[in-house]
Amino acid sequence: MIKITLAGVNHKTAPVEIRERIAYPKENLSSAVRVLSHEDSVLECLLLSTCNRVEVLTITSNIHPSPDFFTDFLSRTHPALTSVPLRPHLYYKTDSEAVEHLFQVTASLDSMVVGEPQITGQVKESFEVCRKENSVGPYLNQIFQRAVSSAKRVRSETAISHLPVSISYAACQLARKIFQDMSNKSVLLLGGGEMAQLTARHMKKMGVRSLTLMTRDPAKGAPLAAEYEATYAPMTRLNEVLAEADMVVCSTGAETYLLTVPILESAMERRGYRPLFLIDIAVPRNIDPAISQLSNTFLYNIDDLRSVVLSNQKEREMEAFAAREIVRQEVAQFEKWRTERSAVPLIQALRKHTEELRLAEIDRFSRTLDSLPEEARKQVLLLTQSLMNKMLHPTYQTLRNSSNIDEAWEWITRCYGLPPEILSKANPDPSLSQDLSEKSVLDSPVSNLPLPGEQTC
């Protein structure tokens, strides 16, 4: 039977020092997916990497990969992690728990800020990368489609997304707590990505006196600055702008520190050691943590925002409760689909076995049948097929609704006298779905057949 396994590291299990080393840059994600998809027994896989989590989901046959499988994969695709003990930070889930976790992640119920909208798009992006690498099959496609469906239902059926809370919003909330009044403050925003844009939007709503946007690429940064009514400045003016800013917010994709101790020492001297507040919401971090040791510099990283996040999350508790119920409903629908799909080879085996018995009996009475008029002979053959369908229909329904296909297989083998090896010989039959959905079969009266384990044949 198909096995679903998920393992990962997130903001709940690992500090930012670990997360920033384990996160995959976008340009490296495809190669990591290729490595994972070529692992023995991996039929399908998904690799999700964001600033607050790295998660690996695999579809395998018969056996769940162990936690060591995942730590080994992460270490091999991140050479810098060979000396980092990942196992204490790793969570590990299987089958329906794994599916429910991914659904909750996609619906932003497992985010640092519950209800933030960015994660759904990040899951979609990761799925697209995996699809291009041919690591997506029927199970992962079904999981993804239902995960996105869950997220849409959560947004439309609850008010959880109507409350403006995100990491960038939390950063702005922190700025408001520090300064009280932002109308006379100057803010430098490093970065032009989605988080940076959200921060710019929130800062403008808070009425900051001036907002300066700084990126490495003027072709991208200048239009963004115009969109948010900010001033654009190239990175070459960093020291000059630092000398004037009251607050710096960093959110770029750089893998090295953009603000170092020497840069800040020079800036602090130019500003007469006037207090400077820095908020680093990037992973990997953009600001050297050693800067916090400098006089009159106050540095907050993404983990420091947790208290702000927690206070805002209380407003979403009731909405999150309703949202999780939606996720449970969607997981139940997926498990129903999974059970029905898992039952197909067993139904095929049973159908093949009984059809062979029917044909053998027809052959045994061939002389009698041959003596009948042609139309009567056709009617008898149709009768045998219809009778077999009606008798097997309750069994098909029981198999499709069974929560334990392995137990159902043992039950069917015992009741119908199937040889154990017949399942492995069963080949997918394109006509099976049609056969099992014909009106003459599914609309036939059915009795309540005991579930596996309720009777002994």
N, C-alpha and C positions, 0 to 999 in steps of 0.2 A: 504494500500500500504506500501511496505517496506520503512523504513526511515533510513538514514545514518547520523550519528552524530559524530563529532570529537571535542574534547576539549583538551587543553594542556597548558603547560608553557614552554617557551624556552628562549634562550639568548636575544631575542628582548623584552621580556615582564618581565623578572625577573632577578635580580642580582645573582651573584654566591652564595651568602649567602642563597638564597631561593632554587636555583637549586640543591645545594649539599645536602639539606635536603629532597628534594622531589625525587631524583634519587633512583631507586630500585637497590640494589645489585643483581647480577645475580642469586644468590641462593634464593632470595625472589620473583623473578619475577613469577614463576609458581604458587605460593600460591596466589599472588595478582590476577592473571588471573582467578584462580578458584573462588575467591570471586566475581569478576566482572561477570563471566559467569553465576553465580547463581542468579544474580539480576533479579527481576521481569521484564518481557518484553524484556530482552536481549536475542536475538537469536544467535548472533555471536559477537565476540569482539576481538580486538587487543590492546595490551599494548606495547608501544615503550618507552624504557628508555635508554638515552645516556647521555654523560657528558653535553650536551647543551640543552636537551629537555626531557620532559616526555609527551607523548600524548596517549590519550585513544580514540579508535574508536569503536562505537557500531552499530550493525544492529538490529533494532527493528521493530515492526509492528505498523503502524498507527500513533504513537506519537513519537516525538523527546524527549529524556531525557533532562531535563533542565540543565543549568549550575550548579545549586545547587546539582544535582545528581552526577556530576563529582567531585566537591569540597568535597562532603560528602564521596565519595569513596576514594579519595586520602587521606583524613584525617583519615579515618578508617584503611587504610592499612599502614599509617605512623603516629603512635601515637604521634610522636614528632611535628607533624604539627597542632595539635589541637589549639595551640595558635597563629598560623600564618594565617593572612588573605589572603587566596589564590585567592579569587574572583578578586581582582584588577589586578592580574597577568595572569588570565586565558583568553585564546582566545577560541572562540566557533564558529563552522562552521557546516552547514548542507548540506546534499545531494551533489549536484555537486561541491559546494565549498569545502566540506570536502574531496571529492575524489581528486579534483585538488590539494588541499594542500598536501595530502599524496603523490601524484605523484611527486610534486615539492620537497618534503622532500627526497624521495627515489632517485631522480635524482640529489640531492645535490644543488638544486636551492634555498633552504631555510636555508642552513648552514651558520655558521658564516664565513666560507671560502667557497664561491661558487665554486662548482666543486670538492670538496675533495671527494675521492673515498670510504672512510670508511663507510659512512652512508648507502649505499646500502647493504653492508654485515650485518650491524646492523639491518636493517629492515628484512632481511632474517632470521637472528637469532631469532628475536622477533616472526616472523610468525611461525617458527618451534616450539618455546615454546608453542604458542597458539594452534598449530595443535596437539601437544602431549596432551594438556589439553582438546581436543575436543571442542574448542571454535570457530573453523573454519568451515564455511558452504559454500554454493555455491556463495553467494555474496562476502564474504571476500576473498575467493579463487580467484574469478574473479578480484577483486580490486588489490590483491597482484600480480597476474600474469601480469596484465596490467601496474602496477606501475614499476615492474622490467623491463618490455618491454620498457617502456618510458625511464628508466635510461640507458638501453643498446643503444637505439637510440640516446640519447643525447651524449653518449660517442663516438659513431661511426660516427654520422652525424655532430658533431660540434667539435671544437678544445678546448672546455672548459676543458677537462681533460688532455690536453697536457701541460697545464701550471702548473708547480710544486708548487702548493699552498695548504697548509693545516695548521692546528694549530701548528703542530710540525715544519713545514717549517717557519711559522711566528715566532716561538720561535727562530729559527736559524737566521732568518733575523734580529731579535732584537739583538741577540748576535753579529752579524756582525756590526750593527750600534754602539754598545757599544765599541767594541774592534777594529774595522776597520780591523785589521790583526789577523786572528785566528791561524796562523801558529806557534805561540809561546805560545799558551794558553792551559791550562789543564781543561778538562770538566769532571764533575762527573754526571752520568746519573742514577737516581734512578728509577727502574722499568724495567719490561721486556715485557710489553704488546705491542699491535700494535702501539700505539702512541709513546712509548719509542723506538721501533725498527725504526720507521720512523725518529725520531729525531737522532738516531745513524747514520742512513744512510746519512741524510743531513749533520751532523757534519763531517763525514768522507770526504764528497765531498768538504766541506769548508776547509779541510786541517788542522784540529786542531792538535796540537803537540801530545797530549795524551788524550785518552778517556777511562774513567773507568766506567764499568757497575756494578751496585750493586743491587742485588735482595735478597729476603728472602730465595729463594730456589736455592741452588748451582747447583742442577741437571738441572735446566732450565737456570739459568743465565750464567753458564760457557760456554755451547755450543753457546749461543747467542753472548757472548763476542767474542768468536773465529770467529764466522761468520762475525762480523763487525770489526774485527782486533782491538778489544778493550781489556783492561785488566779487568779481573773479580776480584771483591773484595766482601767478605761477609759483612753483615751488622755489624758484630762485629768490623770492621775496620772503621766505619763511622767517628769517631772523627779524626783518623789519615789522612784519605783521604780528609776530609773537610779542614784540615790545609794546604793542598797543592793545592787545586783546585782554579781556577780563576772564574769558573762558575759552578752552580749546576742547573740541570734541573730535576724536579720531575714529574713523570707520573706513579703512581701506583694505584691499586684498594683499598688501605688501607682506612679505615673509620675514622682513627685518625691521628693526626699530627705526621709525622715521624721526622720532624725537629722542635724542640721547642726552646724557648728562652734560657734555661739553656745549651742545646747542642751547640747552636750558640755562646753563651758567652764564653764557653770553647774553641771552635774552633777558635774564633777571637783572643783570648789571645795567643793561640799556633802559630797563623800565624802573630803575631805582629801587629794586627789590619789592615792588608793589605786589601784593598777593596774586597768584595765578592758579586758577582751578583747571584741572585737566581730567577729562572723562574718556577712557579708552574702552570702546565697545567692540573692538575688533578682535578676531581670533584667526591667526596668531596676533598677539598684541602689537600695537604700533608704537607704544611708549615704553621706554626702558623703566622697569619698576624701581630702579635705583634713584630715579628722579625724586621720588617721594622723600628722600633724605635731605634734599636741598631746602634751605630756609625759605619759608613763605610759598612753597609749592604744595598743592594739595591734589593728589592723584587718586582717582577711582577707576577700577577696572570693571569688567562685566559682572564679576562675582559680587562686587561691592553693591551692585544695584539690586541684589536679591531682596534686601529689606524693603526697598521701594516697591519692588514687584509683588512681594507677599502682601503688602497693605492694599495694593490695587486688586489683587486676586480675590480678596474677600468679597468684593462687590460682584464677583462672577460665580460664587459658589453655587447658588441656586440654579443659575443657567447651565453651569457645568454638569450638575446632577442630571438635568433633562437631556443634555447633549450626550452623556455617557449611555443613557437609556437608548438613544437613537443608534449609537455605535453597537450596542449589544444586539439590537434588532438586525442591523446589517450583518454582523458576524454570524448570527443564527441563519440568515439567508445564504451566506457563503457556505457555511457548514452543510446546509441542505444540498446546495449545488455540488459540493465536494463529495458528499456521501453518494449522491446519485451517480456522479461520474465514476467513483470508485466501484460502484456496483455493476457498472456496464460489463466488464470482463466476466464477472460471475454470472450475470444474466445471460450473456452470450454462451457461456459454457453449458448452462442449464438448458437453454434453448437448443443448442446443438445436440446435446445428449438426448433430449426428449424427441427431437425431430428424427434422429437416427432410429429410436425405438418405434416411432410412428411408421417410418418407411419400411422398417423390418417387418412389422405386422402387416402392412399392405402387401409386401412381397409374399408373406406367408399365405395370404388369402388371395393371391393373384389369380388363381384359376376361377374362383368364385366371382371375383370382380370382373374378369374378362368375359364371363358369360352374361353379364348385364348389358342392357342397351347403353350406348355411349353417354347419353345425357344422365342416366341413372348412376353410371360409374363416376362421372364428374361430381355429382351431388354427394356421393358417399365419401369421396376424397376430401371434398370441401367440409363435410361434416366432421371428419376426423381432425382436420386442422383447426376448425372452429372450436371443437370440444377441448383440444389440447390448449388452445389460447385461453379459454375461459377457466380451465382448471389451474393454469399457471399464473394467471393474472394476480390473484391475491399474493402469491409468492413474490412476483416482481415488485409489487407495491411495498411489501414488507422489506425487501432488500433495499429499495430506494429510500426508505425511511429509517433504516437501521443505523444506529449510532456506533456499531462495532462490526465492520465488514469481516474482520478475521473471525469473529465468533459466528457471524452469519454464514461464512463459508463452511465452517465445521458443521453447522446445523443443516445446511442444504446438502452437504455431502452425505451426512448420516441419513437424512430423510429420503433422499432420492437415489441413493446408492451410486453416486458419481465417483469415479476413480479419482484419487487425489491429484494425479498429474494432468487432469483435463483442463484445469485453469491455465496452466502454463502453455498449453497448446492452443488455447482459445485466441483466435485472431480477430481484430476489430472487423465487424461486419457493417458496412455502410447502411445496409437495409434495416439494421436492428432498431435504430431510433424510430424509423417509420413503422416497423412491425409493432413496437411497443406503444405507439401512439395512435394506432388505427382505431377509429370510432367503434368498430365491431368488437375490439378487445377491451379498450378502456371503459366503454360504457356498459360492459356486461356486469351483471350483479356480482358482488363480491361478498364473501363472508369474512368475519373477523378472525384472521389467522393468528394464532399465538405468536408472540415474538420469540426470537431465538432464546433458548434457555427455559422457556415456560412449559415445554413438554418434551418427552423423549420418545423417539420413533423406534 
